[in-house]
Amino acid sequence: MAEIEEYEERFRAAVEVYTLALRLIGEHAPPVQPDLVHRLRQGLAALRRSLGSDPAAEQLAASGRQLEATLREFGAAASEVLEQREKEIRGIIKSLAEATQSLAAQNEARTAKLAQFTQKLESISRVPSLTEIQRQLGEEVERLRTYVSTVRREQETSLEQMRRELEMFRERLKRAEALAYIDALTGVSNRAEGERRLATLVARGGPFSILFFDLNGFKLVNDRWGHTAGDLVLKTFARRLAQNVRPGDTVCRWGGDEFLVILPDCRLETALWRAKHLARVCSGLFTLAVAGQDLVVNVSAAVGAAEFYPGESVEDLVNRADKFLYREKECPTLI
């Protein structure tokens, strides 16, 4: 009997460790691309829910196989993204190297040309007639003047082309860097950047608050008018949020139709007022240009608020705001 109880205790401990591992994998997944990380976290969350409070050994084994498949899929997709970024950077380096080689080749050609002028002048110095020396020297001086003008124009053209290419490369690198912290669809910060900023504020110890927004009936928009309309709703809502927060606040797309607003140096009482204000100014009739026609959609959002408690984790803070949000969906008078 004691052996059975010990076995059961070990099994429960293994389940707890496995569940913790699922959570930590999601929290510390490399921020390769926001959508990939979000899908990974959704898959891990689904695995945790599927285990329930008292899973059987068969469930645990099936969950392990599903975890392996989920991580393999994430790894393959992440490798593809990183490979593409590496290809872009290598392309930039190659273009710069080619431009440098071109300039070096031009300089070699100009050095050779100047050497020809030097040789010509040496030969002129040996001409016995001063009149002939004067004539040939005049011709060479004119050729040299023409060549110098040509070189100057070529240099100006090359430098301008190099400047344009460097500016283009700088913009490409800037866009590539932005992928790490900007949501590609809405243009606001992505979840990875939101988590980074939250971690910084948590380490600092507050005070700060967060607002968690969830669009009401968003799935119906996609089902009725298509994903193009849904994307436009997300873009419009994100833009309104970004336009109505304080300069030091951070708006990020948390995933799907969820948005998080980080309010540094903000207590809960003020955060609740901000939540009510933002929910009002960011909701209403959205006019969307879909398939060549204007589509008017009534958009609203539920919002939850939470103030950071010293000692809690980012996940705990977000979970409290999330629970507040769903209470708000059920009882809209909370805010």
Residue frames as qw, qx, qy, qz and C-alpha x, y, z in Angstrom:
[[0.000, 0.885, 0.465, 0.000, 0.00, 0.00, 0.00],
 [0.314, -0.791, 0.108, 0.514, 2.83, 2.33, 0.91],
 [0.424, -0.117, 0.594, 0.673, 4.49, 1.61, -2.43],
 [0.212, 0.644, 0.644, 0.354, 1.30, 2.51, -4.30],
 [0.148, -0.942, -0.237, 0.186, 0.98, 5.76, -2.38],
 [0.418, -0.575, 0.336, 0.617, 4.63, 6.54, -3.06],
 [0.391, 0.210, 0.670, 0.595, 4.10, 5.82, -6.76],
 [0.085, 0.825, 0.529, 0.178, 1.06, 8.08, -6.87],
 [0.292, -0.871, -0.023, 0.395, 2.96, 10.83, -5.07],
 [0.431, -0.314, 0.508, 0.677, 5.82, 10.57, -7.55],
 [0.301, 0.479, 0.682, 0.463, 3.37, 10.62, -10.44],
 [0.049, -0.930, -0.360, 0.052, 1.69, 13.77, -9.12],
 [0.371, -0.723, 0.214, 0.542, 5.09, 15.40, -8.66],
 [0.434, 0.005, 0.635, 0.639, 6.01, 14.47, -12.24],
 [0.180, 0.731, 0.595, 0.280, 2.77, 15.99, -13.53],
 [0.197, -0.931, -0.138, 0.274, 3.46, 19.20, -11.59],
 [0.423, -0.492, 0.428, 0.630, 6.99, 19.41, -12.98],
 [0.372, 0.292, 0.697, 0.539, 5.74, 18.72, -16.50],
 [0.061, 0.873, 0.476, 0.085, 3.02, 21.39, -16.20],
 [0.298, -0.842, 0.085, 0.441, 5.58, 23.87, -14.89],
 [0.465, -0.196, 0.576, 0.643, 7.88, 23.00, -17.79],
 [0.296, 0.609, 0.635, 0.371, 5.07, 23.71, -20.27],
 [0.081, -0.961, -0.241, 0.108, 4.54, 27.14, -18.73],
 [0.410, -0.699, 0.295, 0.507, 8.25, 27.99, -18.62],
 [0.509, 0.135, 0.622, 0.579, 8.80, 26.89, -22.22],
 [0.191, 0.799, 0.492, 0.289, 6.11, 29.36, -23.30],
 [0.258, -0.938, -0.071, 0.222, 7.42, 32.18, -21.11],
 [0.368, -0.676, 0.449, 0.453, 11.02, 31.84, -22.25],
 [0.745, 0.435, 0.442, 0.245, 10.48, 30.94, -25.91],
 [0.386, -0.219, 0.256, 0.859, 12.96, 32.86, -28.10],
 [0.328, 0.720, 0.295, -0.535, 11.20, 35.92, -29.63],
 [0.427, 0.011, 0.653, 0.626, 11.93, 34.88, -33.19],
 [0.161, -0.248, -0.452, -0.841, 8.63, 36.20, -34.54],
 [0.377, -0.090, 0.436, -0.812, 5.58, 37.31, -32.55],
 [0.794, 0.064, -0.189, -0.574, 3.06, 35.12, -34.41],
 [0.677, 0.181, -0.710, 0.070, 5.21, 32.01, -34.01],
 [0.114, 0.145, -0.727, 0.661, 5.69, 32.59, -30.28],
 [0.540, -0.040, 0.219, -0.812, 1.97, 33.28, -29.84],
 [0.828, 0.089, -0.406, -0.376, 1.02, 30.03, -31.60],
 [0.503, 0.181, -0.778, 0.329, 3.54, 28.12, -29.48],
 [0.126, -0.107, 0.602, -0.781, 2.09, 29.57, -26.27],
 [0.710, 0.011, -0.038, -0.703, -1.45, 28.78, -27.41],
 [0.777, 0.136, -0.600, -0.129, -0.42, 25.19, -28.09],
 [0.327, 0.154, -0.762, 0.537, 1.30, 24.85, -24.72],
 [0.379, -0.092, 0.380, -0.839, -1.70, 26.38, -22.93],
 [0.804, 0.043, -0.273, -0.527, -3.97, 23.88, -24.69],
 [0.638, 0.146, -0.737, 0.170, -1.71, 21.05, -23.52],
 [0.021, 0.136, -0.666, 0.733, -1.90, 22.29, -19.92],
 [0.599, -0.022, 0.143, -0.787, -5.69, 22.48, -20.10],
 [0.782, 0.117, -0.515, -0.331, -5.94, 19.00, -21.62],
 [0.363, 0.185, -0.831, 0.379, -4.14, 17.50, -18.62],
 [0.596, -0.615, -0.351, -0.379, -6.79, 18.64, -16.17],
 [0.400, -0.729, 0.392, -0.392, -6.26, 18.33, -12.44],
 [0.650, -0.332, 0.676, -0.099, -5.68, 14.57, -12.30],
 [0.622, 0.505, -0.442, -0.403, -4.47, 13.18, -15.65],
 [0.968, -0.086, 0.234, -0.013, -4.02, 9.51, -16.32],
 [0.533, -0.432, 0.545, 0.482, -0.68, 8.08, -17.41],
 [0.539, 0.421, 0.615, 0.392, -2.04, 7.67, -20.96],
 [0.139, 0.964, 0.226, 0.039, -2.97, 11.36, -21.07],
 [0.357, -0.815, 0.313, 0.331, 0.50, 12.33, -19.92],
 [0.592, -0.101, 0.641, 0.478, 2.11, 10.16, -22.57],
 [0.410, 0.681, 0.525, 0.305, -0.14, 11.59, -25.30],
 [0.071, -0.989, -0.046, 0.123, 0.63, 15.10, -24.06],
 [0.508, -0.566, 0.460, 0.459, 4.34, 14.37, -24.31],
 [0.541, 0.241, 0.640, 0.490, 3.98, 13.29, -27.92],
 [0.202, 0.885, 0.382, 0.176, 1.94, 16.39, -28.71],
 [0.304, -0.889, 0.148, 0.309, 4.56, 18.57, -27.00],
 [0.571, -0.241, 0.563, 0.547, 7.27, 17.02, -29.14],
 [0.413, 0.551, 0.587, 0.425, 5.25, 17.75, -32.30],
 [0.026, -0.974, -0.226, 0.023, 4.53, 21.32, -31.17],
 [0.403, -0.757, 0.310, 0.410, 8.19, 22.05, -30.42],
 [0.572, 0.027, 0.619, 0.538, 9.30, 20.43, -33.67],
 [0.300, 0.766, 0.486, 0.294, 6.87, 22.63, -35.63],
 [0.175, -0.973, -0.012, 0.150, 8.03, 25.75, -33.76],
 [0.557, -0.504, 0.445, 0.487, 11.68, 24.86, -34.33],
 [0.534, 0.304, 0.600, 0.512, 11.18, 24.36, -38.07],
 [0.152, 0.898, 0.354, 0.214, 9.28, 27.62, -38.46],
 [0.350, -0.892, 0.122, 0.259, 11.79, 29.54, -36.33],
 [0.617, -0.240, 0.507, 0.552, 14.69, 28.13, -38.36],
 [0.431, 0.580, 0.526, 0.448, 13.01, 29.30, -41.56],
 [0.058, -0.984, -0.165, -0.042, 12.56, 32.83, -40.18],
 [0.490, -0.732, 0.306, 0.361, 16.15, 33.02, -38.95],
 [0.637, 0.067, 0.555, 0.531, 17.45, 31.64, -42.23],
 [0.307, 0.794, 0.399, 0.341, 15.57, 34.35, -44.13],
 [0.230, -0.969, 0.039, 0.084, 16.95, 37.08, -41.87],
 [0.624, -0.454, 0.443, 0.456, 20.46, 35.69, -42.25],
 [0.574, 0.402, 0.526, 0.481, 20.02, 35.68, -46.03],
 [0.113, 0.951, 0.223, 0.180, 18.98, 39.35, -45.97],
 [0.403, -0.856, 0.237, 0.223, 21.96, 40.36, -43.83],
 [0.667, -0.159, 0.536, 0.493, 24.37, 38.36, -46.01],
 [0.459, 0.669, 0.447, 0.377, 22.88, 40.07, -49.07],
 [0.085, -0.996, -0.022, -0.013, 23.50, 43.48, -47.54],
 [0.554, -0.633, 0.415, 0.346, 27.10, 42.58, -46.66],
 [0.663, 0.184, 0.561, 0.461, 27.67, 41.20, -50.17],
 [0.307, 0.861, 0.308, 0.262, 26.32, 44.38, -51.78],
 [0.259, -0.944, 0.172, 0.112, 28.58, 46.54, -49.62],
 [0.662, -0.354, 0.520, 0.408, 31.57, 44.35, -50.46],
 [0.585, 0.478, 0.503, 0.420, 30.81, 44.63, -54.19],
 [0.102, 0.978, 0.127, 0.130, 30.49, 48.40, -53.91],
 [0.456, -0.787, 0.340, 0.241, 33.84, 48.58, -52.09],
 [0.692, -0.038, 0.569, 0.441, 35.49, 46.37, -54.70],
 [0.444, 0.754, 0.383, 0.296, 34.09, 48.59, -57.45],
 [0.101, -0.990, 0.096, 0.015, 35.61, 51.68, -55.84],
 [0.609, -0.532, 0.488, 0.330, 38.93, 49.89, -55.42],
 [0.668, 0.298, 0.542, 0.414, 38.91, 48.85, -59.08],
 [0.252, 0.927, 0.202, 0.192, 38.16, 52.44, -60.13],
 [0.332, -0.890, 0.274, 0.152, 41.05, 53.69, -58.01],
 [0.697, -0.210, 0.554, 0.404, 43.39, 51.14, -59.59],
 [0.548, 0.603, 0.448, 0.368, 42.29, 52.25, -63.07],
 [0.034, 0.995, 0.032, 0.094, 42.85, 55.91, -62.15],
 [0.546, -0.680, 0.398, 0.285, 46.27, 55.15, -60.72],
 [0.692, 0.116, 0.556, 0.445, 47.22, 53.42, -63.97],
 [0.358, 0.834, 0.319, 0.274, 45.94, 56.39, -65.98],
 [0.209, -0.963, 0.158, 0.058, 47.99, 58.85, -63.92],
 [0.678, -0.377, 0.499, 0.385, 51.04, 56.61, -64.40],
 [0.610, 0.491, 0.464, 0.413, 50.53, 56.95, -68.18],
 [0.090, 0.982, 0.079, 0.147, 50.49, 60.75, -67.84],
 [0.503, -0.761, 0.341, 0.224, 53.73, 60.57, -65.82],
 [0.716, -0.019, 0.540, 0.441, 55.40, 58.45, -68.49],
 [0.439, 0.757, 0.358, 0.326, 54.20, 60.85, -71.19],
 [0.133, -0.987, 0.087, -0.001, 55.63, 63.83, -69.33],
 [0.639, -0.508, 0.461, 0.347, 58.97, 62.04, -68.97],
 [0.653, 0.301, 0.520, 0.461, 59.05, 61.39, -72.72],
 [0.213, 0.932, 0.211, 0.205, 58.17, 65.04, -73.44],
 [0.401, -0.865, 0.207, 0.218, 61.08, 66.16, -71.27],
 [0.642, -0.245, 0.540, 0.487, 63.44, 64.46, -73.71],
 [0.524, 0.734, 0.372, 0.218, 62.11, 66.29, -76.80],
 [0.550, -0.082, 0.046, 0.830, 64.92, 68.66, -78.07],
 [0.051, 0.445, 0.304, 0.841, 62.62, 71.40, -79.43],
 [0.032, 0.191, 0.548, -0.814, 61.14, 73.80, -76.85],
 [0.469, 0.101, -0.204, -0.853, 58.33, 74.62, -79.28],
 [0.615, -0.053, -0.734, -0.284, 57.45, 70.93, -79.57],
 [0.273, -0.135, -0.789, 0.534, 57.71, 70.52, -75.79],
 [0.230, 0.143, 0.273, -0.923, 55.28, 73.42, -75.34],
 [0.579, 0.048, -0.427, -0.693, 52.83, 71.97, -77.86],
 [0.589, -0.087, -0.803, -0.033, 52.86, 68.42, -76.47],
 [0.171, -0.117, -0.681, 0.703, 52.74, 69.67, -72.90],
 [0.379, 0.065, 0.060, -0.921, 49.68, 71.80, -73.72],
 [0.657, -0.028, -0.586, -0.473, 47.93, 68.76, -75.20],
 [0.506, -0.099, -0.813, 0.271, 48.73, 66.62, -72.16],
 [0.033, 0.073, 0.486, -0.870, 47.62, 69.32, -69.73],
 [0.544, 0.020, -0.164, -0.822, 44.28, 69.54, -71.56],
 [0.674, -0.056, -0.714, -0.183, 43.89, 65.75, -71.48],
 [0.334, -0.076, -0.749, 0.567, 44.74, 65.75, -67.77],
 [0.256, 0.034, 0.255, -0.932, 42.21, 68.53, -67.09],
 [0.664, -0.014, -0.399, -0.632, 39.51, 66.62, -68.98],
 [0.612, -0.045, -0.784, 0.093, 40.38, 63.41, -67.16],
 [0.124, -0.040, -0.633, 0.763, 40.29, 65.08, -63.74],
 [0.464, 0.010, 0.034, -0.885, 36.84, 66.53, -64.53],
 [0.719, -0.019, -0.583, -0.377, 35.65, 63.09, -65.60],
 [0.466, -0.029, -0.791, 0.395, 37.04, 61.48, -62.44],
 [0.121, -0.004, 0.442, -0.889, 35.38, 64.15, -60.27],
 [0.639, -0.009, -0.183, -0.747, 31.99, 63.50, -61.90],
 [0.709, -0.003, -0.698, -0.100, 32.45, 59.75, -61.55],
 [0.280, 0.012, -0.730, 0.624, 33.41, 60.11, -57.91],
 [0.345, -0.013, 0.252, -0.904, 30.39, 62.30, -57.18],
 [0.738, 0.006, -0.391, -0.549, 28.14, 59.79, -58.95],
 [0.622, 0.032, -0.765, 0.167, 29.74, 56.84, -57.13],
 [0.092, 0.029, -0.634, 0.767, 29.54, 58.54, -53.76],
 [0.521, -0.015, 0.060, -0.852, 25.90, 59.49, -54.33],
 [0.769, 0.013, -0.550, -0.326, 25.10, 55.94, -55.39],
 [0.466, 0.043, -0.771, 0.432, 26.95, 54.61, -52.36],
 [0.174, -0.062, 0.436, -0.881, 25.06, 57.02, -50.12],
 [0.693, -0.022, -0.180, -0.698, 21.71, 55.86, -51.56],
 [0.734, 0.036, -0.676, -0.048, 22.68, 52.20, -51.18],
 [0.272, 0.064, -0.718, 0.638, 23.83, 52.71, -47.60],
 [0.394, -0.052, 0.247, -0.884, 20.60, 54.52, -46.79],
 [0.776, 0.009, -0.398, -0.488, 18.62, 51.69, -48.36],
 [0.611, 0.055, -0.752, 0.242, 20.61, 49.13, -46.38],
 [0.001, 0.104, -0.574, 0.812, 20.10, 51.12, -43.19],
 [0.610, -0.048, 0.020, -0.791, 16.34, 51.15, -43.76],
 [0.788, 0.037, -0.572, -0.223, 16.32, 47.41, -44.47],
 [0.429, 0.069, -0.748, 0.502, 18.23, 46.72, -41.27],
 [0.243, -0.100, 0.371, -0.891, 15.91, 49.03, -39.38],
 [0.748, -0.040, -0.219, -0.625, 12.86, 47.16, -40.70],
 [0.719, 0.059, -0.690, 0.067, 14.49, 43.81, -39.89],
 [0.194, 0.098, -0.666, 0.713, 15.24, 45.01, -36.36],
 [0.451, -0.119, 0.139, -0.874, 11.70, 46.34, -35.95],
 [0.727, -0.076, -0.584, -0.353, 10.33, 42.84, -36.59],
 [0.444, 0.004, -0.781, 0.439, 11.72, 41.90, -33.19],
 [0.075, -0.278, -0.611, 0.738, 9.48, 44.31, -31.28],
 [0.378, 0.233, -0.041, -0.895, 6.74, 45.62, -33.61],
 [0.583, 0.313, 0.726, -0.185, 3.54, 43.77, -34.48],
 [0.244, -0.019, 0.637, 0.731, 3.59, 43.47, -38.26],
 [0.041, 0.604, 0.736, 0.305, -0.17, 43.89, -38.71],
 [0.198, -0.888, -0.412, 0.035, -1.06, 46.76, -36.37],
 [0.376, 0.671, -0.155, 0.619, 2.25, 48.63, -36.02],
 [0.493, -0.767, 0.222, -0.344, 2.10, 48.73, -32.21],
 [0.110, -0.541, 0.818, -0.161, 4.52, 46.83, -29.98],
 [0.723, -0.008, -0.642, -0.254, 4.29, 43.04, -30.11],
 [0.824, -0.525, -0.157, -0.144, 3.89, 40.68, -27.17],
 [0.814, 0.001, -0.234, 0.532, 7.62, 40.05, -26.82],
 [0.216, 0.436, -0.143, 0.862, 8.27, 43.79, -26.43],
 [0.541, -0.613, -0.094, -0.568, 5.35, 44.11, -24.01],
 [0.902, -0.357, -0.217, 0.109, 6.73, 41.29, -21.88],
 [0.632, 0.198, -0.225, 0.715, 10.19, 42.85, -21.96],
 [0.063, -0.537, 0.093, -0.836, 8.85, 46.20, -20.74],
 [0.744, -0.545, -0.155, -0.355, 6.73, 44.52, -18.08],
 [0.877, -0.147, -0.276, 0.365, 9.75, 42.58, -16.85],
 [0.374, 0.362, -0.203, 0.829, 11.71, 45.84, -16.59],
 [0.367, -0.568, 0.021, -0.736, 8.94, 47.48, -14.54],
 [0.881, -0.396, -0.240, -0.101, 8.56, 44.39, -12.34],
 [0.750, 0.044, -0.298, 0.589, 12.31, 44.41, -11.65],
 [0.104, 0.449, -0.147, 0.875, 12.07, 48.09, -10.78],
 [0.156, -0.258, -0.805, 0.511, 9.22, 47.34, -8.40],
 [0.039, -0.746, -0.623, -0.231, 6.47, 49.67, -9.62],
 [0.504, 0.383, 0.651, -0.420, 4.16, 51.34, -9.14],
 [0.225, 0.209, -0.562, -0.768, 2.48, 50.65, -12.47],
 [0.644, 0.263, 0.565, -0.444, -0.75, 49.23, -13.86],
 [0.073, -0.068, 0.803, 0.588, -1.88, 47.45, -16.99],
 [0.631, 0.322, 0.198, -0.678, -5.05, 47.43, -19.07],
 [0.267, -0.045, 0.922, 0.278, -6.10, 44.30, -20.94],
 [0.524, 0.368, -0.026, -0.768, -8.46, 44.80, -23.91],
 [0.309, 0.098, 0.924, 0.203, -10.44, 42.14, -25.74],
 [0.312, 0.080, -0.339, -0.884, -12.64, 42.99, -28.74],
 [0.560, 0.183, 0.641, -0.492, -16.25, 41.89, -28.37],
 [0.752, 0.488, 0.387, -0.216, -17.57, 39.57, -31.08],
 [0.027, 0.683, -0.537, -0.494, -14.41, 39.81, -33.18],
 [0.354, -0.032, 0.906, 0.229, -14.81, 36.28, -34.53],
 [0.449, 0.649, 0.582, -0.196, -18.17, 37.30, -36.01],
 [0.205, 0.833, -0.213, -0.468, -16.43, 40.01, -38.04],
 [0.104, -0.423, 0.827, 0.356, -14.08, 37.44, -39.58],
 [0.371, 0.237, 0.898, -0.002, -16.88, 34.94, -40.15],
 [0.384, 0.745, 0.470, -0.278, -19.25, 37.45, -41.74],
 [0.343, 0.918, -0.075, -0.185, -16.97, 39.77, -43.71],
 [0.855, 0.380, -0.179, 0.305, -13.68, 37.89, -43.93],
 [0.726, -0.388, -0.122, 0.554, -10.20, 38.27, -42.48],
 [0.343, 0.396, 0.128, 0.842, -9.49, 41.43, -44.47],
 [0.340, -0.741, -0.196, -0.545, -12.22, 43.19, -42.52],
 [0.793, -0.556, -0.194, 0.152, -10.95, 41.64, -39.30],
 [0.669, 0.002, -0.039, 0.742, -7.42, 42.88, -39.97],
 [0.081, 0.559, 0.142, 0.813, -8.73, 46.40, -40.63],
 [0.584, -0.733, -0.233, -0.261, -10.65, 46.33, -37.33],
 [0.807, -0.382, -0.123, 0.434, -7.47, 45.37, -35.48],
 [0.485, 0.242, 0.064, 0.838, -5.44, 48.08, -37.23],
 [0.153, -0.681, -0.204, -0.687, -8.05, 50.76, -36.53],
 [0.697, -0.682, -0.212, -0.068, -8.49, 49.78, -32.89],
 [0.769, -0.206, -0.077, 0.600, -4.70, 49.67, -32.34],
 [0.307, 0.422, 0.108, 0.846, -4.29, 53.09, -33.95],
 [0.371, -0.749, -0.205, -0.510, -6.98, 54.59, -31.73],
 [0.797, -0.536, -0.176, 0.216, -5.36, 53.09, -28.65],
 [0.671, 0.005, -0.003, 0.741, -1.94, 54.41, -29.60],
 [0.118, 0.559, 0.175, 0.802, -3.35, 57.89, -30.27],
 [0.475, -0.706, -0.163, -0.500, -5.05, 58.15, -26.88],
 [0.817, -0.411, -0.257, 0.312, -2.43, 56.92, -24.42],
 [0.267, -0.923, 0.177, 0.211, 0.20, 59.01, -22.65],
 [0.453, 0.754, -0.476, -0.026, 3.65, 59.41, -24.30],
 [0.099, -0.522, 0.821, -0.209, 5.27, 57.08, -21.76],
 [0.795, 0.023, 0.477, -0.375, 2.63, 54.34, -22.05],
 [0.011, -0.296, 0.867, 0.401, 3.08, 51.23, -24.18],
 [0.800, 0.240, 0.145, -0.531, 0.41, 49.69, -26.40],
 [0.014, -0.353, 0.898, 0.262, 1.07, 46.15, -27.56],
 [0.801, 0.049, -0.323, -0.502, -0.89, 43.49, -29.37],
 [0.509, -0.415, 0.705, -0.268, -0.95, 40.57, -26.95],
 [0.167, -0.034, 0.957, 0.236, -2.37, 38.08, -29.42],
 [0.092, 0.532, 0.818, 0.201, -5.35, 37.75, -31.76],
 [0.088, -0.748, -0.307, -0.582, -7.81, 40.49, -30.79],
 [0.621, -0.694, -0.261, 0.256, -6.20, 41.13, -27.38],
 [0.353, 0.689, -0.163, 0.611, -4.28, 44.31, -26.60],
 [0.637, -0.525, -0.355, 0.439, -2.30, 45.28, -23.52],
 [0.130, 0.851, -0.059, 0.506, -1.59, 48.84, -22.39],
 [0.679, -0.228, -0.406, 0.567, 1.22, 49.37, -19.89],
 [0.122, -0.904, -0.115, -0.393, 0.80, 52.42, -17.64],
 [0.584, 0.066, -0.463, 0.663, 4.02, 53.29, -15.75],
 [0.098, -0.024, -0.400, 0.911, 3.66, 55.27, -12.49],
 [0.489, -0.232, -0.300, -0.785, -0.09, 54.70, -12.48],
 [0.262, -0.043, 0.815, -0.515, -2.20, 53.48, -9.55],
 [0.119, 0.322, 0.929, 0.137, -5.28, 51.30, -9.95],
 [0.167, 0.705, 0.485, -0.489, -7.77, 54.12, -9.36],
 [0.171, 0.662, -0.295, -0.667, -6.31, 56.15, -12.22],
 [0.063, -0.153, 0.899, 0.405, -5.94, 53.02, -14.35],
 [0.230, 0.485, 0.833, -0.133, -9.66, 52.27, -13.99],
 [0.238, 0.782, 0.163, -0.553, -10.47, 55.78, -15.17],
 [0.066, 0.528, -0.622, -0.574, -8.07, 55.37, -18.11],
 [0.206, 0.103, 0.958, 0.168, -9.66, 52.02, -18.94],
 [0.293, 0.668, 0.615, -0.300, -13.13, 53.53, -19.09],
 [0.172, 0.782, -0.145, -0.581, -11.91, 56.47, -21.20],
 [0.021, -0.399, 0.782, 0.479, -9.96, 54.31, -23.67],
 [0.281, 0.284, 0.916, 0.031, -12.78, 51.79, -24.03],
 [0.310, 0.761, 0.414, -0.392, -15.09, 54.65, -24.96],
 [0.190, 0.787, -0.280, -0.516, -12.83, 56.54, -27.43],
 [0.067, -0.362, 0.856, 0.364, -11.55, 53.37, -29.11],
 [0.315, 0.338, 0.886, -0.029, -15.00, 51.84, -29.67],
 [0.364, 0.585, 0.122, -0.714, -17.78, 52.86, -32.02],
 [0.787, 0.561, 0.230, -0.113, -18.45, 52.68, -35.73],
 [0.408, -0.445, 0.578, 0.548, -15.46, 51.66, -37.84],
 [0.673, 0.661, -0.002, -0.332, -15.64, 52.40, -41.58],
 [0.587, -0.325, 0.666, 0.326, -13.64, 49.75, -43.41],
 [0.502, 0.591, -0.374, -0.509, -12.70, 49.75, -47.11],
 [0.550, -0.126, 0.826, 0.023, -13.28, 46.11, -48.10],
 [0.452, 0.294, 0.768, 0.346, -13.40, 44.87, -51.71],
 [0.141, 0.269, 0.390, 0.869, -13.91, 48.36, -53.10],
 [0.358, -0.667, -0.408, -0.510, -16.77, 49.31, -50.81],
 [0.088, -0.436, 0.506, -0.739, -17.15, 50.95, -47.41],
 [0.626, -0.342, -0.699, -0.051, -18.22, 48.61, -44.65],
 [0.257, -0.593, 0.298, -0.703, -19.45, 50.05, -41.33],
 [0.686, -0.176, -0.691, 0.142, -18.85, 47.84, -38.30],
 [0.457, -0.773, 0.097, -0.430, -19.79, 48.60, -34.71],
 [0.683, 0.187, -0.589, 0.391, -16.78, 47.71, -32.54],
 [0.498, -0.763, 0.164, -0.377, -16.57, 47.56, -28.76],
 [0.562, 0.308, -0.691, 0.336, -14.09, 46.13, -26.29],
 [0.738, -0.651, -0.175, -0.041, -14.10, 44.76, -22.79],
 [0.348, 0.647, -0.461, 0.497, -11.20, 45.85, -20.61],
 [0.793, -0.515, -0.286, 0.156, -9.63, 44.58, -17.43],
 [0.111, 0.829, -0.335, 0.434, -7.24, 46.49, -15.17],
 [0.864, -0.389, -0.224, 0.227, -4.67, 45.46, -12.59],
 [0.041, -0.909, 0.365, -0.196, -2.03, 47.22, -10.53],
 [0.660, 0.325, -0.626, 0.258, 1.29, 45.48, -9.92],
 [0.748, -0.651, 0.047, -0.116, 1.73, 43.85, -6.53],
 [0.047, 0.745, -0.660, 0.086, 5.38, 43.79, -5.38],
 [0.421, -0.307, 0.846, -0.111, 6.72, 40.26, -5.64],
 [0.780, 0.358, 0.466, -0.215, 4.31, 38.92, -8.27],
 [0.474, -0.074, 0.643, 0.597, 5.38, 37.76, -11.72],
 [0.216, 0.210, -0.376, -0.876, 4.44, 39.19, -15.10],
 [0.301, -0.192, -0.867, -0.348, 2.20, 36.17, -15.71],
 [0.174, -0.479, -0.751, 0.419, 0.38, 36.66, -12.40],
 [0.063, 0.426, 0.102, -0.897, -0.21, 40.35, -13.14],
 [0.294, 0.114, -0.575, -0.755, -1.56, 39.66, -16.64],
 [0.267, -0.283, -0.918, -0.072, -3.73, 36.82, -15.35],
 [0.046, -0.492, -0.586, 0.642, -5.35, 39.17, -12.81],
 [0.218, 0.378, -0.160, -0.885, -6.11, 41.71, -15.54],
 [0.285, 0.001, -0.818, -0.499, -7.44, 38.91, -17.73],
 [0.170, -0.400, -0.875, 0.215, -9.79, 37.67, -14.99],
 [0.078, 0.495, 0.286, -0.817, -10.99, 41.24, -14.42],
 [0.230, 0.221, -0.504, -0.803, -11.66, 41.49, -18.17],
 [0.295, -0.193, -0.884, -0.307, -13.86, 38.40, -18.25],
 [0.085, -0.510, -0.693, 0.503, -15.78, 39.59, -15.20],
 [0.132, 0.434, -0.040, -0.890, -16.30, 42.83, -17.10],
 [0.246, 0.014, -0.743, -0.622, -17.63, 40.89, -20.10],
 [0.275, -0.401, -0.874, 0.009, -20.17, 39.20, -17.83],
 [0.226, -0.806, -0.462, 0.294, -20.94, 42.35, -15.81],
 [0.461, 0.533, 0.151, 0.693, -20.17, 45.51, -17.87],
 [0.251, -0.910, -0.101, -0.312, -20.75, 47.83, -14.88],
 [0.806, -0.357, -0.142, 0.450, -17.48, 46.89, -13.16],
 [0.444, -0.049, 0.081, 0.891, -15.72, 49.90, -14.73]]
